[in-house]
């Protein structure tokens, strides 16, 4: 079983808390992306990143000084978004780190597929960014099927906790025989399931923590998740889509 999650835009450097174990699997492809970004002018970078001038300046400086093999942070600690705050990776125990290293994968527009202890540097490049690379019109074309094939070679069950932006880079390319279970977190309003961005990110982070704490290895056990007042909703779920409703029973 492999669990896939999205990265976060906000990143930090932490080379002290935990040791880096590996370089990313697709480092050569990342080097191509880095050189492509370094060739862009400031205005083009800000447009690509769709961010404020101050954030663009920070990330352009990072890009100019970027070394993909020095001053690295384990990927699990590098991201600072809501999902990661609720996962709270800095306070896992050793057994939980080992579980995540085996089972958790972060899908990245810049790095492709990351294991938790792969060493990364701060970057800004969302999967949906309109970056043309060689003959590829965007990052989905650039990465193609290779990320999905990497995951399929590791496991025959994918637990999808990634956003649509990132799962789109994986799910269409998985070969037959790989089972995908997408976890959906929502509220029942007027007979419809409504998903809210921030609470979904919170729930995804809590789900990763739950999986690690209980060392879940059988996908059926995912249904036991009950954090943040969510509960598995059998009547709304399918074999491919596990629905968790807030306030459900």
C-alpha positions, 0 to 999 in steps of 0.5 A: 500500500502506498499513500499519496499526498500533495506538497505545500507551497510554503517550505522551510529548511531544517537540516537538524531535526532528522537526517536525510536518507536519500536523494529524490528518485527523479533528480535528473528530471528535477535538474531539467526543470531547475535549468528551465526555470533559471532561464526565465526572466523575473516577470515570467517567473512571477506570472508562472508562480502567480504570487506577490512580488515579495514571494516571487523575489524570495523564490527567484533568489532561491532559484539562483542559488539552488543546489539540489544536493546541498543543505537538504531537508527531509521532504516530510519536514520541508513543507509547512502547509495546513495538511503538514501542520495537522500531520505534525511530522516533527513529533512522530516516534521512530516506528511511525517514521519507518512506517511513513518511509515505507508507505507515504509518497509526496507528489511534487511538480518539481521532484515528481515522487518523494519519499519522506526522507528524500532530501529537498530544497525550497522551491516553488512549482505547482503541478498545474503551473503552465511551464513548457519543458522541451516538447511538453506543454506542461508538467503533466505532459513532462512527467507523463506516466513515469510517476504512476509507474514508479508507484505501481512498481512499489504497491498494488494499492494506492490510498489517494489523499492528494488534491485533484491537481496532484492526483491527476498526475498519477491516477490516469496512468496507473496500470490495470490491477492497481487499486485506488482508494480516494478518501473524501472529507466533507459535510452533508448539506441539503442532501449533498456532500460539500467539501471545504478546502481548509478542513479537507487539508486538515483531515488529510493531515490527520489521516496520515497521522492516524495511518502512521500511529496505528500502522495501517497496512490493510485498506479496510482499516482506513474506515476506522478513522474518526478524527476531527469529528469525521466518520466513515459514511458507508452509504455514500462510499464505494469500493474506490471512494471512501467518504468521511462526513463531519458529524457522521455516525 
